[in-house]
């Protein structure tokens, strides 16, 4: 079965959070609505997700992972674990410690850039990945800050409500 990483990410989110609306999935994963519709259509054609009418608002649909989708996610997890074990199995304990230290440093740099400063000792969530104990840093939501790009700052300054409004100063194509 040919499934893209983005499709797997969508399925993992739905599997973890439960049935969601297409717009909620798109918002969480920062995927435009038009692209989300195409991705969901492909997943539905593969019988990995199903659209269910939302009984509270019959105009909308909730997307849920099917049993086949859950099996596919499990197979993917097993394959990923097998590959990681194979790749990491040849490393010495010292090399694994260096790798862990490097990954933590990279994570700290990325989080500082994307989320902002955090305590020197972040909280960790410990997970078992196929017999391996993995410490995953947890960032508290109250530490998050928003970064605005140049266009957003201009729009805020001009009182605009949309990031995607056309630039009126730009010449338009005339047939």
C-alpha positions as CSV (number, residue, x, y, z in Angstrom):
1,X,0.0,0.0,0.0
2,X,1.4,3.4,-1.0
3,X,0.8,5.9,1.8
4,X,2.7,9.2,2.1
5,X,4.2,10.3,5.4
6,X,1.6,13.2,5.5
7,X,-1.3,10.6,5.2
8,X,0.2,8.6,8.0
9,X,0.5,11.7,10.1
10,X,-3.2,12.5,9.5
11,X,-4.2,8.9,10.5
12,X,-2.0,9.0,13.6
13,X,-3.6,12.3,14.7
14,X,-7.1,11.0,14.2
15,X,-6.2,7.7,15.9
16,X,-4.8,9.6,19.0
17,X,-7.5,12.3,19.2
18,X,-10.6,10.4,18.0
19,X,-12.9,11.5,15.1
20,X,-12.2,15.0,13.9
21,X,-13.5,17.4,11.3
22,X,-11.4,18.0,8.2
23,X,-10.9,21.6,9.2
24,X,-9.7,20.6,12.7
25,X,-7.1,18.2,11.2
26,X,-5.9,20.8,8.8
27,X,-5.6,23.4,11.5
28,X,-3.6,21.0,13.8
29,X,-1.3,19.9,11.0
30,X,-1.2,23.3,9.2
31,X,-2.5,21.9,5.9
32,X,-4.8,24.0,3.6
33,X,-8.4,22.8,3.4
34,X,-8.3,22.0,-0.3
35,X,-5.3,19.8,0.2
36,X,-6.9,18.2,3.2
37,X,-9.9,17.2,1.2
38,X,-7.8,15.5,-1.4
39,X,-5.7,13.7,1.2
40,X,-8.9,12.5,3.0
41,X,-10.4,11.4,-0.3
42,X,-7.3,9.2,-1.0
43,X,-7.3,7.7,2.5
44,X,-11.0,7.0,2.2
45,X,-10.5,5.3,-1.2
46,X,-7.9,3.0,0.5
47,X,-10.5,2.3,3.2
48,X,-8.1,3.7,5.9
49,X,-10.5,6.4,7.1
50,X,-14.3,6.9,6.9
51,X,-16.4,10.0,6.9
52,X,-19.2,10.0,9.4
53,X,-22.0,12.6,9.5
54,X,-21.8,14.8,12.6
55,X,-25.1,14.3,14.4
56,X,-24.8,17.7,16.0
57,X,-24.4,19.4,12.7
58,X,-25.4,17.3,9.7
59,X,-23.7,19.7,7.3
60,X,-20.3,18.5,8.5
61,X,-18.4,15.2,8.6
62,X,-16.1,13.7,11.2
63,X,-13.2,11.7,10.0
64,X,-12.4,8.4,11.8
65,X,-9.8,5.8,11.3
66,X,-11.1,2.4,10.2
67,X,-10.0,-1.0,11.5
68,X,-7.9,-1.4,8.4
69,X,-6.3,2.0,9.1
70,X,-5.5,1.0,12.7
71,X,-3.8,-2.2,11.4
72,X,-1.9,-0.1,8.8
73,X,-0.7,2.3,11.6
74,X,0.4,-0.7,13.7
75,X,2.3,-2.2,10.8
76,X,4.0,1.1,10.2
77,X,5.0,1.4,13.8
78,X,6.5,-2.2,13.8
79,X,8.4,-1.4,10.6
80,X,9.7,1.8,11.9
81,X,10.8,0.2,15.2
82,X,12.5,-2.6,13.2
83,X,14.4,-0.1,11.1
84,X,15.5,2.0,14.1
85,X,16.7,-1.1,15.9
86,X,18.7,-2.2,12.8
87,X,20.2,1.2,12.4
88,X,21.0,1.8,16.1
89,X,22.0,-1.8,16.8
90,X,25.5,-1.3,15.5
91,X,26.2,1.7,17.7
92,X,28.2,1.4,20.9
93,X,26.9,2.8,24.2
94,X,29.2,5.8,23.9
95,X,27.9,6.5,20.4
96,X,24.3,6.2,21.6
97,X,25.0,8.7,24.4
98,X,26.6,11.1,21.9
99,X,23.7,10.8,19.6
100,X,21.2,11.3,22.4
101,X,23.1,14.4,23.5
102,X,23.3,15.8,20.0
103,X,19.5,15.2,19.4
104,X,18.7,17.0,22.7
105,X,20.9,19.9,21.7
106,X,19.2,20.1,18.3
107,X,15.8,19.9,19.9
108,X,16.7,22.7,22.3
109,X,17.9,24.9,19.4
110,X,14.7,24.2,17.4
111,X,12.4,24.8,20.4
112,X,14.2,28.0,21.3
113,X,13.8,29.2,17.7
114,X,10.2,28.0,17.2
115,X,8.7,28.2,20.7
116,X,10.9,30.4,22.8
117,X,13.0,30.0,25.9
118,X,12.3,27.3,28.4
119,X,13.8,26.1,31.6
120,X,17.2,24.4,31.5
121,X,15.6,21.2,32.7
122,X,12.5,20.5,30.5
123,X,10.0,17.9,31.5
124,X,10.3,14.5,29.8
125,X,7.7,12.0,28.8
126,X,9.1,8.5,28.9
127,X,7.9,6.1,26.2
128,X,8.7,2.5,25.4
129,X,9.5,2.1,21.7
130,X,9.8,-1.6,20.9
131,X,11.9,-2.4,24.0
132,X,13.8,0.9,23.9
133,X,13.1,3.5,26.5
134,X,12.9,7.0,24.9
135,X,12.7,10.3,26.8
136,X,10.7,12.8,24.8
137,X,10.9,16.5,25.9
138,X,7.6,18.1,26.7
139,X,7.0,21.8,26.1
140,X,4.3,23.5,28.1
141,X,1.8,25.4,26.0
142,X,2.1,28.5,28.1
143,X,5.6,28.9,26.9
144,X,4.7,29.1,23.3
145,X,4.9,32.4,21.5
146,X,3.8,33.3,18.1
147,X,6.1,34.6,15.5
148,X,4.8,36.8,12.7
149,X,6.4,37.0,9.3
150,X,6.8,40.2,7.4
151,X,3.5,39.9,5.6
152,X,1.6,39.3,8.8
153,X,3.1,42.3,10.4
154,X,2.2,44.5,7.4
155,X,-1.3,43.1,7.5
156,X,-1.6,43.9,11.2
157,X,-0.3,47.4,10.7
158,X,-2.8,48.0,7.9
159,X,-5.7,46.4,9.8
160,X,-6.1,43.5,7.3
161,X,-7.7,40.3,8.4
162,X,-6.2,37.9,5.9
163,X,-2.7,36.8,5.2
164,X,-3.5,35.8,1.6
165,X,-5.0,38.9,0.3
166,X,-3.6,39.9,-3.1
167,X,-1.0,42.6,-3.2
168,X,-2.7,45.6,-4.9
169,X,0.5,47.3,-5.9
170,X,1.6,44.3,-8.0
171,X,0.7,44.4,-11.7
172,X,-1.8,41.8,-12.7
173,X,-1.6,39.7,-15.9
174,X,-3.9,41.1,-18.6
175,X,-4.7,38.7,-21.5
